């Protein structure tokens, strides 16, 4: 981000990058788990894992965006 005078505001917080990678990894693991559970006919478990993965993706995305803008 830039300040009012157009100069860079500094380096981004590295913890926000770790949060983004952790969120991405969790979502990818949940997608793989949903596919495996669906193929083994565990539809209720697949739906549960999918819901949890979606909640983590939304929560992590909101936190990442908020930390990136600060």
PQR file of N, CA, C, O and H, with PARSE charges and radii, in Angstrom:
ATOM      1  N   UNK A   1       0.838  -1.172   0.000 -0.4000 1.5000
ATOM      2  CA  UNK A   1       0.000   0.000   0.000 -0.0000 2.0000
ATOM      3  C   UNK A   1       0.892   1.247   0.000  0.5500 1.7000
ATOM      4  O   UNK A   1       2.057   1.193   0.393 -0.5500 1.4000
ATOM      5  N   UNK A   2       0.338   2.333  -0.434 -0.4000 1.5000
ATOM      6  CA  UNK A   2       1.098   3.574  -0.445 -0.0000 2.0000
ATOM      7  C   UNK A   2       0.446   4.570   0.489  0.5500 1.7000
ATOM      8  O   UNK A   2      -0.761   4.538   0.726 -0.5500 1.4000
ATOM      9  H   UNK A   2      -0.608   2.377  -0.753  0.4000 1.0000
ATOM     10  N   UNK A   3       1.275   5.454   1.009 -0.4000 1.5000
ATOM     11  CA  UNK A   3       0.742   6.511   1.863 -0.0000 2.0000
ATOM     12  C   UNK A   3       0.200   7.634   0.982  0.5500 1.7000
ATOM     13  O   UNK A   3       0.179   7.523  -0.244 -0.5500 1.4000
ATOM     14  H   UNK A   3       2.256   5.480   0.816  0.4000 1.0000
ATOM     15  N   UNK A   4      -0.226   8.688   1.610 -0.4000 1.5000
ATOM     16  CA  UNK A   4      -0.846   9.795   0.872 -0.0000 2.0000
ATOM     17  C   UNK A   4       0.146  10.427  -0.103  0.5500 1.7000
ATOM     18  O   UNK A   4      -0.251  10.833  -1.195 -0.5500 1.4000
ATOM     19  H   UNK A   4      -0.209   8.778   2.606  0.4000 1.0000
ATOM     20  N   UNK A   5       1.430  10.521   0.265 -0.4000 1.5000
ATOM     21  CA  UNK A   5       2.405  11.155  -0.622 -0.0000 2.0000
ATOM     22  C   UNK A   5       2.901  10.226  -1.725  0.5500 1.7000
ATOM     23  O   UNK A   5       3.728  10.643  -2.536 -0.5500 1.4000
ATOM     24  H   UNK A   5       1.753  10.191   1.152  0.4000 1.0000
ATOM     25  N   UNK A   6       2.425   8.983  -1.784 -0.4000 1.5000
ATOM     26  CA  UNK A   6       2.758   8.071  -2.865 -0.0000 2.0000
ATOM     27  C   UNK A   6       3.956   7.184  -2.604  0.5500 1.7000
ATOM     28  O   UNK A   6       4.346   6.412  -3.479 -0.5500 1.4000
ATOM     29  H   UNK A   6       1.753   8.645  -1.124  0.4000 1.0000
ATOM     30  N   UNK A   7       4.547   7.270  -1.433 -0.4000 1.5000
ATOM     31  CA  UNK A   7       5.687   6.404  -1.111 -0.0000 2.0000
ATOM     32  C   UNK A   7       5.184   5.100  -0.503  0.5500 1.7000
ATOM     33  O   UNK A   7       4.131   5.075   0.134 -0.5500 1.4000
ATOM     34  H   UNK A   7       4.230   7.897  -0.722  0.4000 1.0000
ATOM     35  N   UNK A   8       5.928   4.026  -0.694 -0.4000 1.5000
ATOM     36  CA  UNK A   8       5.481   2.749  -0.118 -0.0000 2.0000
ATOM     37  C   UNK A   8       5.367   2.831   1.400  0.5500 1.7000
ATOM     38  O   UNK A   8       6.165   3.499   2.058 -0.5500 1.4000
ATOM     39  H   UNK A   8       6.783   4.045  -1.211  0.4000 1.0000
ATOM     40  N   UNK A   9       4.373   2.147   1.944 -0.4000 1.5000
ATOM     41  CA  UNK A   9       4.101   2.195   3.377 -0.0000 2.0000
ATOM     42  C   UNK A   9       4.968   1.229   4.167  0.5500 1.7000
ATOM     43  O   UNK A   9       4.909   1.237   5.396 -0.5500 1.4000
ATOM     44  H   UNK A   9       3.725   1.605   1.410  0.4000 1.0000
ATOM     45  N   UNK A  10       5.761   0.408   3.522 -0.4000 1.5000
ATOM     46  CA  UNK A  10       6.605  -0.542   4.228 -0.0000 2.0000
ATOM     47  C   UNK A  10       6.332  -1.951   3.733  0.5500 1.7000
ATOM     48  O   UNK A  10       5.528  -2.173   2.827 -0.5500 1.4000
ATOM     49  H   UNK A  10       5.810   0.401   2.523  0.4000 1.0000
ATOM     50  N   UNK A  11       7.014  -2.880   4.343 -0.4000 1.5000
ATOM     51  CA  UNK A  11       6.848  -4.266   3.928 -0.0000 2.0000
ATOM     52  C   UNK A  11       5.613  -4.854   4.578  0.5500 1.7000
ATOM     53  O   UNK A  11       5.274  -4.485   5.702 -0.5500 1.4000
ATOM     54  H   UNK A  11       7.667  -2.700   5.079  0.4000 1.0000
ATOM     55  N   UNK A  12       4.930  -5.764   3.893 -0.4000 1.5000
ATOM     56  CA  UNK A  12       3.764  -6.398   4.485 -0.0000 2.0000
ATOM     57  C   UNK A  12       4.145  -7.294   5.655  0.5500 1.7000
ATOM     58  O   UNK A  12       5.275  -7.775   5.742 -0.5500 1.4000
ATOM     59  H   UNK A  12       5.206  -6.064   2.980  0.4000 1.0000
ATOM     60  N   UNK A  13       3.213  -7.507   6.532 -0.4000 1.5000
ATOM     61  CA  UNK A  13       3.423  -8.345   7.708 -0.0000 2.0000
ATOM     62  C   UNK A  13       3.575  -9.802   7.275  0.5500 1.7000
ATOM     63  O   UNK A  13       2.670 -10.332   6.631 -0.5500 1.4000
ATOM     64  H   UNK A  13       2.295  -7.116   6.461  0.4000 1.0000
ATOM     65  N   UNK A  14       4.696 -10.479   7.606 -0.4000 1.5000
ATOM     66  CA  UNK A  14       4.889 -11.867   7.172 -0.0000 2.0000
ATOM     67  C   UNK A  14       3.898 -12.830   7.810  0.5500 1.7000
ATOM     68  O   UNK A  14       3.672 -13.916   7.276 -0.5500 1.4000
ATOM     69  H   UNK A  14       5.432 -10.048   8.130  0.4000 1.0000
ATOM     70  N   UNK A  15       3.299 -12.457   8.944 -0.4000 1.5000
ATOM     71  CA  UNK A  15       2.321 -13.361   9.557 -0.0000 2.0000
ATOM     72  C   UNK A  15       1.070 -13.488   8.697  0.5500 1.7000
ATOM     73  O   UNK A  15       0.401 -14.521   8.725 -0.5500 1.4000
ATOM     74  H   UNK A  15       3.483 -11.575   9.378  0.4000 1.0000
ATOM     75  N   UNK A  16       0.749 -12.447   7.933 -0.4000 1.5000
ATOM     76  CA  UNK A  16      -0.411 -12.550   7.050 -0.0000 2.0000
ATOM     77  C   UNK A  16      -0.143 -13.529   5.913  0.5500 1.7000
ATOM     78  O   UNK A  16      -1.063 -14.194   5.438 -0.5500 1.4000
ATOM     79  H   UNK A  16       1.292 -11.607   7.910  0.4000 1.0000
ATOM     80  N   UNK A  17       1.127 -13.624   5.467 -0.4000 1.5000
ATOM     81  CA  UNK A  17       1.464 -14.601   4.435 -0.0000 2.0000
ATOM     82  C   UNK A  17       1.342 -16.019   4.966  0.5500 1.7000
ATOM     83  O   UNK A  17       0.849 -16.906   4.270 -0.5500 1.4000
ATOM     84  H   UNK A  17       1.875 -13.083   5.853  0.4000 1.0000
ATOM     85  N   UNK A  18       1.794 -16.237   6.212 -0.4000 1.5000
ATOM     86  CA  UNK A  18       1.663 -17.568   6.818 -0.0000 2.0000
ATOM     87  C   UNK A  18       0.205 -17.944   6.987  0.5500 1.7000
ATOM     88  O   UNK A  18      -0.170 -19.100   6.789 -0.5500 1.4000
ATOM     89  H   UNK A  18       2.194 -15.516   6.778  0.4000 1.0000
ATOM     90  N   UNK A  19      -0.622 -16.967   7.354 -0.4000 1.5000
ATOM     91  CA  UNK A  19      -2.054 -17.221   7.505 -0.0000 2.0000
ATOM     92  C   UNK A  19      -2.675 -17.628   6.171  0.5500 1.7000
ATOM     93  O   UNK A  19      -3.506 -18.534   6.114 -0.5500 1.4000
ATOM     94  H   UNK A  19      -0.317 -16.028   7.514  0.4000 1.0000
ATOM     95  N   UNK A  20      -2.267 -16.957   5.109 -0.4000 1.5000
ATOM     96  CA  UNK A  20      -2.799 -17.290   3.788 -0.0000 2.0000
ATOM     97  C   UNK A  20      -2.403 -18.698   3.372  0.5500 1.7000
ATOM     98  O   UNK A  20      -3.231 -19.446   2.852 -0.5500 1.4000
ATOM     99  H   UNK A  20      -1.592 -16.221   5.155  0.4000 1.0000
ATOM    100  N   UNK A  21      -1.131 -19.070   3.599 -0.4000 1.5000
ATOM    101  CA  UNK A  21      -0.688 -20.414   3.234 -0.0000 2.0000
ATOM    102  C   UNK A  21      -1.364 -21.479   4.096  0.5500 1.7000
ATOM    103  O   UNK A  21      -1.716 -22.548   3.598 -0.5500 1.4000
ATOM    104  H   UNK A  21      -0.459 -18.462   4.021  0.4000 1.0000
ATOM    105  N   UNK A  22      -1.546 -21.195   5.381 -0.4000 1.5000
ATOM    106  CA  UNK A  22      -2.223 -22.155   6.263 -0.0000 2.0000
ATOM    107  C   UNK A  22      -3.673 -22.345   5.844  0.5500 1.7000
ATOM    108  O   UNK A  22      -4.183 -23.465   5.856 -0.5500 1.4000
ATOM    109  H   UNK A  22      -1.259 -20.326   5.786  0.4000 1.0000
ATOM    110  N   UNK A  23      -4.336 -21.257   5.476 -0.4000 1.5000
ATOM    111  CA  UNK A  23      -5.718 -21.352   5.011 -0.0000 2.0000
ATOM    112  C   UNK A  23      -5.799 -22.145   3.717  0.5500 1.7000
ATOM    113  O   UNK A  23      -6.673 -22.998   3.558 -0.5500 1.4000
ATOM    114  H   UNK A  23      -3.922 -20.348   5.466  0.4000 1.0000
ATOM    115  N   UNK A  24      -4.892 -21.866   2.797 -0.4000 1.5000
ATOM    116  CA  UNK A  24      -4.871 -22.586   1.521 -0.0000 2.0000
ATOM    117  C   UNK A  24      -4.645 -24.082   1.727  0.5500 1.7000
ATOM    118  O   UNK A  24      -5.329 -24.909   1.125 -0.5500 1.4000
ATOM    119  H   UNK A  24      -4.182 -21.173   2.926  0.4000 1.0000
ATOM    120  N   UNK A  25      -3.683 -24.422   2.580 -0.4000 1.5000
ATOM    121  CA  UNK A  25      -3.395 -25.832   2.841 -0.0000 2.0000
ATOM    122  C   UNK A  25      -4.597 -26.537   3.470  0.5500 1.7000
ATOM    123  O   UNK A  25      -4.915 -27.668   3.103 -0.5500 1.4000
ATOM    124  H   UNK A  25      -3.127 -23.750   3.070  0.4000 1.0000
ATOM    125  N   UNK A  26      -5.255 -25.880   4.404 -0.4000 1.5000
ATOM    126  CA  UNK A  26      -6.418 -26.474   5.056 -0.0000 2.0000
ATOM    127  C   UNK A  26      -7.552 -26.699   4.069  0.5500 1.7000
ATOM    128  O   UNK A  26      -8.213 -27.737   4.101 -0.5500 1.4000
ATOM    129  H   UNK A  26      -4.996 -24.961   4.701  0.4000 1.0000
ATOM    130  N   UNK A  27      -7.775 -25.737   3.200 -0.4000 1.5000
ATOM    131  CA  UNK A  27      -8.845 -25.874   2.205 -0.0000 2.0000
ATOM    132  C   UNK A  27      -8.525 -27.001   1.222  0.5500 1.7000
ATOM    133  O   UNK A  27      -9.408 -27.780   0.861 -0.5500 1.4000
ATOM    134  H   UNK A  27      -7.239 -24.894   3.174  0.4000 1.0000
ATOM    135  N   UNK A  28      -7.271 -27.090   0.790 -0.4000 1.5000
ATOM    136  CA  UNK A  28      -6.907 -28.169  -0.139 -0.0000 2.0000
ATOM    137  C   UNK A  28      -7.057 -29.542   0.511  0.5500 1.7000
ATOM    138  O   UNK A  28      -7.523 -30.482  -0.134 -0.5500 1.4000
ATOM    139  H   UNK A  28      -6.553 -26.458   1.083  0.4000 1.0000
ATOM    140  N   UNK A  29      -6.673 -29.665   1.764 -0.4000 1.5000
ATOM    141  CA  UNK A  29      -6.841 -30.935   2.476 -0.0000 2.0000
ATOM    142  C   UNK A  29      -8.317 -31.278   2.617  0.5500 1.7000
ATOM    143  O   UNK A  29      -8.701 -32.439   2.475 -0.5500 1.4000
ATOM    144  H   UNK A  29      -6.295 -28.901   2.287  0.4000 1.0000
ATOM    145  N   UNK A  30      -9.142 -30.286   2.892 -0.4000 1.5000
ATOM    146  CA  UNK A  30     -10.579 -30.571   3.025 -0.0000 2.0000
ATOM    147  C   UNK A  30     -11.193 -30.968   1.680  0.5500 1.7000
ATOM    148  O   UNK A  30     -12.094 -31.806   1.640 -0.5500 1.4000
ATOM    149  H   UNK A  30      -8.831 -29.343   3.007  0.4000 1.0000
ATOM    150  N   UNK A  31     -10.720 -30.380   0.585 -0.4000 1.5000
ATOM    151  CA  UNK A  31     -11.227 -30.767  -0.737 -0.0000 2.0000
ATOM    152  C   UNK A  31     -10.869 -32.218  -1.035  0.5500 1.7000
ATOM    153  O   UNK A  31     -11.705 -32.984  -1.512 -0.5500 1.4000
ATOM    154  H   UNK A  31      -9.988 -29.699   0.617  0.4000 1.0000
ATOM    155  N   UNK A  32      -9.630 -32.590  -0.753 -0.4000 1.5000
ATOM    156  CA  UNK A  32      -9.203 -33.976  -0.967 -0.0000 2.0000
ATOM    157  C   UNK A  32     -10.024 -34.920  -0.089  0.5500 1.7000
ATOM    158  O   UNK A  32     -10.448 -35.984  -0.541 -0.5500 1.4000
ATOM    159  H   UNK A  32      -8.950 -31.967  -0.366  0.4000 1.0000
ATOM    160  N   UNK A  33     -10.245 -34.530   1.161 -0.4000 1.5000
ATOM    161  CA  UNK A  33     -11.031 -35.365   2.067 -0.0000 2.0000
ATOM    162  C   UNK A  33     -12.468 -35.521   1.577  0.5500 1.7000
ATOM    163  O   UNK A  33     -13.036 -36.609   1.663 -0.5500 1.4000
ATOM    164  H   UNK A  33      -9.900 -33.666   1.528  0.4000 1.0000
ATOM    165  N   UNK A  34     -13.056 -34.446   1.065 -0.4000 1.5000
ATOM    166  CA  UNK A  34     -14.421 -34.530   0.538 -0.0000 2.0000
ATOM    167  C   UNK A  34     -14.496 -35.489  -0.639  0.5500 1.7000
ATOM    168  O   UNK A  34     -15.425 -36.292  -0.736 -0.5500 1.4000
ATOM    169  H   UNK A  34     -12.594 -33.562   0.994  0.4000 1.0000
ATOM    170  N   UNK A  35     -13.517 -35.406  -1.534 -0.4000 1.5000
ATOM    171  CA  UNK A  35     -13.512 -36.297  -2.697 -0.0000 2.0000
ATOM    172  C   UNK A  35     -13.370 -37.746  -2.265  0.5500 1.7000
ATOM    173  O   UNK A  35     -14.093 -38.613  -2.756 -0.5500 1.4000
ATOM    174  H   UNK A  35     -12.763 -34.754  -1.456  0.4000 1.0000
ATOM    175  N   UNK A  36     -12.446 -38.020  -1.350 -0.4000 1.5000
ATOM    176  CA  UNK A  36     -12.253 -39.397  -0.882 -0.0000 2.0000
ATOM    177  C   UNK A  36     -13.499 -39.913  -0.177  0.5500 1.7000
ATOM    178  O   UNK A  36     -13.933 -41.039  -0.421 -0.5500 1.4000
ATOM    179  H   UNK A  36     -11.858 -37.317  -0.950  0.4000 1.0000
ATOM    180  N   UNK A  37     -14.075 -39.092   0.694 -0.4000 1.5000
ATOM    181  CA  UNK A  37     -15.285 -39.519   1.408 -0.0000 2.0000
ATOM    182  C   UNK A  37     -16.455 -39.729   0.448  0.5500 1.7000
ATOM    183  O   UNK A  37     -17.262 -40.639   0.640 -0.5500 1.4000
ATOM    184  H   UNK A  37     -13.722 -38.177   0.892  0.4000 1.0000
ATOM    185  N   UNK A  38     -16.545 -38.906  -0.561 -0.4000 1.5000
ATOM    186  CA  UNK A  38     -17.628 -39.070  -1.543 -0.0000 2.0000
ATOM    187  C   UNK A  38     -17.456 -40.360  -2.347  0.5500 1.7000
ATOM    188  O   UNK A  38     -18.429 -41.058  -2.634 -0.5500 1.4000
ATOM    189  H   UNK A  38     -15.889 -38.167  -0.717  0.4000 1.0000
ATOM    190  N   UNK A  39     -16.224 -40.664  -2.702 -0.4000 1.5000
ATOM    191  CA  UNK A  39     -15.978 -41.882  -3.465 -0.0000 2.0000
ATOM    192  C   UNK A  39     -16.224 -43.149  -2.647  0.5500 1.7000
ATOM    193  O   UNK A  39     -16.519 -44.208  -3.201 -0.5500 1.4000
ATOM    194  H   UNK A  39     -15.434 -40.097  -2.469  0.4000 1.0000
ATOM    195  N   UNK A  40     -16.099 -43.029  -1.328 -0.4000 1.5000
ATOM    196  CA  UNK A  40     -16.359 -44.185  -0.462 -0.0000 2.0000
ATOM    197  C   UNK A  40     -17.792 -44.183   0.075  0.5500 1.7000
ATOM    198  O   UNK A  40     -18.115 -44.927   1.001 -0.5500 1.4000
ATOM    199  H   UNK A  40     -15.858 -42.169  -0.878  0.4000 1.0000
ATOM    200  N   UNK A  41     -18.637 -43.351  -0.506 -0.4000 1.5000
ATOM    201  CA  UNK A  41     -20.069 -43.282  -0.194 -0.0000 2.0000
ATOM    202  C   UNK A  41     -20.355 -42.831   1.230  0.5500 1.7000
ATOM    203  O   UNK A  41     -21.350 -43.253   1.820 -0.5500 1.4000
ATOM    204  H   UNK A  41     -18.375 -42.746  -1.258  0.4000 1.0000
ATOM    205  N   UNK A  42     -19.513 -41.994   1.786 -0.4000 1.5000
ATOM    206  CA  UNK A  42     -19.761 -41.372   3.089 -0.0000 2.0000
ATOM    207  C   UNK A  42     -20.223 -39.934   2.853  0.5500 1.7000
ATOM    208  O   UNK A  42     -19.492 -38.985   3.136 -0.5500 1.4000
ATOM    209  H   UNK A  42     -18.705 -41.651   1.307  0.4000 1.0000
ATOM    210  N   UNK A  43     -21.423 -39.783   2.340 -0.4000 1.5000
ATOM    211  CA  UNK A  43     -21.886 -38.458   1.926 -0.0000 2.0000
ATOM    212  C   UNK A  43     -22.087 -37.513   3.106  0.5500 1.7000
ATOM    213  O   UNK A  43     -21.825 -36.316   2.985 -0.5500 1.4000
ATOM    214  H   UNK A  43     -22.017 -40.554   2.110  0.4000 1.0000
ATOM    215  N   UNK A  44     -22.547 -38.031   4.244 -0.4000 1.5000
ATOM    216  CA  UNK A  44     -22.761 -37.159   5.399 -0.0000 2.0000
ATOM    217  C   UNK A  44     -21.430 -36.611   5.905  0.5500 1.7000
ATOM    218  O   UNK A  44     -21.316 -35.428   6.226 -0.5500 1.4000
ATOM    219  H   UNK A  44     -22.760 -39.003   4.342  0.4000 1.0000
ATOM    220  N   UNK A  45     -20.426 -37.482   5.971 -0.4000 1.5000
ATOM    221  CA  UNK A  45     -19.100 -37.034   6.405 -0.0000 2.0000
ATOM    222  C   UNK A  45     -18.508 -36.056   5.398  0.5500 1.7000
ATOM    223  O   UNK A  45     -17.856 -35.088   5.790 -0.5500 1.4000
ATOM    224  H   UNK A  45     -20.518 -38.443   5.709  0.4000 1.0000
ATOM    225  N   UNK A  46     -18.723 -36.292   4.119 -0.4000 1.5000
ATOM    226  CA  UNK A  46     -18.213 -35.387   3.083 -0.0000 2.0000
ATOM    227  C   UNK A  46     -18.860 -34.009   3.207  0.5500 1.7000
ATOM    228  O   UNK A  46     -18.194 -32.986   3.053 -0.5500 1.4000
ATOM    229  H   UNK A  46     -19.252 -37.078   3.801  0.4000 1.0000
ATOM    230  N   UNK A  47     -20.147 -33.993   3.484 -0.4000 1.5000
ATOM    231  CA  UNK A  47     -20.845 -32.712   3.656 -0.0000 2.0000
ATOM    232  C   UNK A  47     -20.330 -31.965   4.881  0.5500 1.7000
ATOM    233  O   UNK A  47     -20.181 -30.743   4.853 -0.5500 1.4000
ATOM    234  H   UNK A  47     -20.688 -34.824   3.609  0.4000 1.0000
ATOM    235  N   UNK A  48     -20.061 -32.694   5.943 -0.4000 1.5000
ATOM    236  CA  UNK A  48     -19.547 -32.070   7.162 -0.0000 2.0000
ATOM    237  C   UNK A  48     -18.159 -31.487   6.936  0.5500 1.7000
ATOM    238  O   UNK A  48     -17.887 -30.346   7.311 -0.5500 1.4000
ATOM    239  H   UNK A  48     -20.181 -33.687   5.966  0.4000 1.0000
ATOM    240  N   UNK A  49     -17.292 -32.269   6.326 -0.4000 1.5000
ATOM    241  CA  UNK A  49     -15.930 -31.790   6.053 -0.0000 2.0000
ATOM    242  C   UNK A  49     -15.970 -30.609   5.091  0.5500 1.7000
ATOM    243  O   UNK A  49     -15.207 -29.656   5.246 -0.5500 1.4000
ATOM    244  H   UNK A  49     -17.513 -33.195   6.021  0.4000 1.0000
ATOM    245  N   UNK A  50     -16.846 -30.665   4.111 -0.4000 1.5000
ATOM    246  CA  UNK A  50     -16.980 -29.550   3.181 -0.0000 2.0000
ATOM    247  C   UNK A  50     -17.448 -28.279   3.864  0.5500 1.7000
ATOM    248  O   UNK A  50     -16.972 -27.188   3.548 -0.5500 1.4000
ATOM    249  H   UNK A  50     -17.466 -31.439   3.986  0.4000 1.0000
ATOM    250  N   UNK A  51     -18.374 -28.414   4.794 -0.4000 1.5000
ATOM    251  CA  UNK A  51     -18.857 -27.245   5.543 -0.0000 2.0000
ATOM    252  C   UNK A  51     -17.754 -26.652   6.412  0.5500 1.7000
ATOM    253  O   UNK A  51     -17.600 -25.433   6.485 -0.5500 1.4000
ATOM    254  H   UNK A  51     -18.761 -29.300   5.051  0.4000 1.0000
ATOM    255  N   UNK A  52     -16.997 -27.510   7.062 -0.4000 1.5000
ATOM    256  CA  UNK A  52     -15.898 -27.033   7.901 -0.0000 2.0000
ATOM    257  C   UNK A  52     -14.826 -26.363   7.037  0.5500 1.7000
ATOM    258  O   UNK A  52     -14.312 -25.304   7.397 -0.5500 1.4000
ATOM    259  H   UNK A  52     -17.121 -28.500   7.002  0.4000 1.0000
ATOM    260  N   UNK A  53     -14.493 -26.969   5.911 -0.4000 1.5000
ATOM    261  CA  UNK A  53     -13.512 -26.370   5.008 -0.0000 2.0000
ATOM    262  C   UNK A  53     -13.948 -25.023   4.475  0.5500 1.7000
ATOM    263  O   UNK A  53     -13.134 -24.108   4.345 -0.5500 1.4000
ATOM    264  H   UNK A  53     -14.911 -27.829   5.618  0.4000 1.0000
ATOM    265  N   UNK A  54     -15.229 -24.895   4.164 -0.4000 1.5000
ATOM    266  CA  UNK A  54     -15.762 -23.618   3.683 -0.0000 2.0000
ATOM    267  C   UNK A  54     -15.686 -22.557   4.768  0.5500 1.7000
ATOM    268  O   UNK A  54     -15.324 -21.412   4.497 -0.5500 1.4000
ATOM    269  H   UNK A  54     -15.890 -25.637   4.269  0.4000 1.0000
ATOM    270  N   UNK A  55     -16.027 -22.933   5.997 -0.4000 1.5000
ATOM    271  CA  UNK A  55     -15.962 -21.975   7.104 -0.0000 2.0000
ATOM    272  C   UNK A  55     -14.534 -21.506   7.345  0.5500 1.7000
ATOM    273  O   UNK A  55     -14.301 -20.325   7.602 -0.5500 1.4000
ATOM    274  H   UNK A  55     -16.321 -23.863   6.217  0.4000 1.0000
ATOM    275  N   UNK A  56     -13.582 -22.421   7.263 -0.4000 1.5000
ATOM    276  CA  UNK A  56     -12.179 -22.044   7.448 -0.0000 2.0000
ATOM    277  C   UNK A  56     -11.717 -21.135   6.314  0.5500 1.7000
ATOM    278  O   UNK A  56     -10.987 -20.172   6.548 -0.5500 1.4000
ATOM    279  H   UNK A  56     -13.771 -23.380   7.055  0.4000 1.0000
ATOM    280  N   UNK A  57     -12.138 -21.435   5.088 -0.4000 1.5000
ATOM    281  CA  UNK A  57     -11.755 -20.604   3.945 -0.0000 2.0000
ATOM    282  C   UNK A  57     -12.291 -19.190   4.090  0.5500 1.7000
ATOM    283  O   UNK A  57     -11.575 -18.222   3.832 -0.5500 1.4000
ATOM    284  H   UNK A  57     -12.731 -22.217   4.898  0.4000 1.0000
ATOM    285  N   UNK A  58     -13.538 -19.067   4.498 -0.4000 1.5000
ATOM    286  CA  UNK A  58     -14.134 -17.733   4.655 -0.0000 2.0000
ATOM    287  C   UNK A  58     -13.463 -16.984   5.802  0.5500 1.7000
ATOM    288  O   UNK A  58     -13.094 -15.819   5.654 -0.5500 1.4000
ATOM    289  H   UNK A  58     -14.120 -19.853   4.708  0.4000 1.0000
ATOM    290  N   UNK A  59     -13.306 -17.648   6.940 -0.4000 1.5000
ATOM    291  CA  UNK A  59     -12.678 -16.995   8.089 -0.0000 2.0000
ATOM    292  C   UNK A  59     -11.242 -16.604   7.823  0.5500 1.7000
ATOM    293  O   UNK A  59     -10.824 -15.501   8.177 -0.5500 1.4000
ATOM    294  H   UNK A  59     -13.606 -18.594   7.061  0.4000 1.0000
ATOM    295  N   UNK A  60     -10.481 -17.486   7.207 -0.4000 1.5000
ATOM    296  CA  UNK A  60      -9.092 -17.180   6.882 -0.0000 2.0000
ATOM    297  C   UNK A  60      -8.973 -16.089   5.845  0.5500 1.7000
ATOM    298  O   UNK A  60      -8.078 -15.248   5.921 -0.5500 1.4000
ATOM    299  H   UNK A  60     -10.820 -18.381   6.919  0.4000 1.0000
ATOM    300  N   UNK A  61      -9.869 -16.097   4.877 -0.4000 1.5000
ATOM    301  CA  UNK A  61      -9.847 -15.049   3.857 -0.0000 2.0000
ATOM    302  C   UNK A  61     -10.153 -13.683   4.422  0.5500 1.7000
ATOM    303  O   UNK A  61      -9.536 -12.694   4.026 -0.5500 1.4000
ATOM    304  H   UNK A  61     -10.597 -16.780   4.815  0.4000 1.0000
ATOM    305  N   UNK A  62     -11.094 -13.615   5.338 -0.4000 1.5000
ATOM    306  CA  UNK A  62     -11.435 -12.335   5.967 -0.0000 2.0000
ATOM    307  C   UNK A  62     -10.270 -11.842   6.810  0.5500 1.7000
ATOM    308  O   UNK A  62      -9.929 -10.660   6.754 -0.5500 1.4000
ATOM    309  H   UNK A  62     -11.595 -14.419   5.659  0.4000 1.0000
ATOM    310  N   UNK A  63      -9.654 -12.721   7.591 -0.4000 1.5000
ATOM    311  CA  UNK A  63      -8.511 -12.322   8.411 -0.0000 2.0000
ATOM    312  C   UNK A  63      -7.332 -11.890   7.536  0.5500 1.7000
ATOM    313  O   UNK A  63      -6.663 -10.903   7.841 -0.5500 1.4000
ATOM    314  H   UNK A  63      -9.931 -13.681   7.637  0.4000 1.0000
ATOM    315  N   UNK A  64      -7.079 -12.618   6.459 -0.4000 1.5000
ATOM    316  CA  UNK A  64      -5.969 -12.291   5.571 -0.0000 2.0000
ATOM    317  C   UNK A  64      -6.191 -10.916   4.949  0.5500 1.7000
ATOM    318  O   UNK A  64      -5.273 -10.098   4.908 -0.5500 1.4000
ATOM    319  H   UNK A  64      -7.622 -13.420   6.211  0.4000 1.0000
ATOM    320  N   UNK A  65      -7.402 -10.660   4.468 -0.4000 1.5000
ATOM    321  CA  UNK A  65      -7.703  -9.369   3.840 -0.0000 2.0000
ATOM    322  C   UNK A  65      -7.588  -8.235   4.851  0.5500 1.7000
ATOM    323  O   UNK A  65      -7.067  -7.168   4.527 -0.5500 1.4000
ATOM    324  H   UNK A  65      -8.148 -11.324   4.501  0.4000 1.0000
ATOM    325  N   UNK A  66      -8.064  -8.453   6.058 -0.4000 1.5000
ATOM    326  CA  UNK A  66      -7.997  -7.417   7.089 -0.0000 2.0000
ATOM    327  C   UNK A  66      -6.564  -7.113   7.466  0.5500 1.7000
ATOM    328  O   UNK A  66      -6.194  -5.946   7.600 -0.5500 1.4000
ATOM    329  H   UNK A  66      -8.487  -9.320   6.321  0.4000 1.0000
ATOM    330  N   UNK A  67      -5.743  -8.153   7.642 -0.4000 1.5000
ATOM    331  CA  UNK A  67      -4.341  -7.924   8.006 -0.0000 2.0000
ATOM    332  C   UNK A  67      -3.558  -7.301   6.867  0.5500 1.7000
ATOM    333  O   UNK A  67      -2.635  -6.524   7.112 -0.5500 1.4000
ATOM    334  H   UNK A  67      -6.043  -9.100   7.533  0.4000 1.0000
ATOM    335  N   UNK A  68      -3.903  -7.622   5.628 -0.4000 1.5000
ATOM    336  CA  UNK A  68      -3.203  -7.081   4.465 -0.0000 2.0000
ATOM    337  C   UNK A  68      -3.454  -5.585   4.346  0.5500 1.7000
ATOM    338  O   UNK A  68      -2.564  -4.845   3.926 -0.5500 1.4000
ATOM    339  H   UNK A  68      -4.653  -8.253   5.429  0.4000 1.0000
ATOM    340  N   UNK A  69      -4.639  -5.127   4.703 -0.4000 1.5000
ATOM    341  CA  UNK A  69      -4.993  -3.721   4.542 -0.0000 2.0000
ATOM    342  C   UNK A  69      -4.454  -2.840   5.661  0.5500 1.7000
ATOM    343  O   UNK A  69      -4.370  -1.623   5.497 -0.5500 1.4000
ATOM    344  H   UNK A  69      -5.362  -5.728   5.044  0.4000 1.0000
ATOM    345  N   UNK A  70      -4.088  -3.429   6.788 -0.4000 1.5000
ATOM    346  CA  UNK A  70      -3.638  -2.614   7.917 -0.0000 2.0000
ATOM    347  C   UNK A  70      -2.233  -2.128   7.728  0.5500 1.7000
ATOM    348  O   UNK A  70      -1.702  -1.427   8.590 -0.5500 1.4000
ATOM    349  H   UNK A  70      -4.156  -4.418   6.921  0.4000 1.0000
TER
END
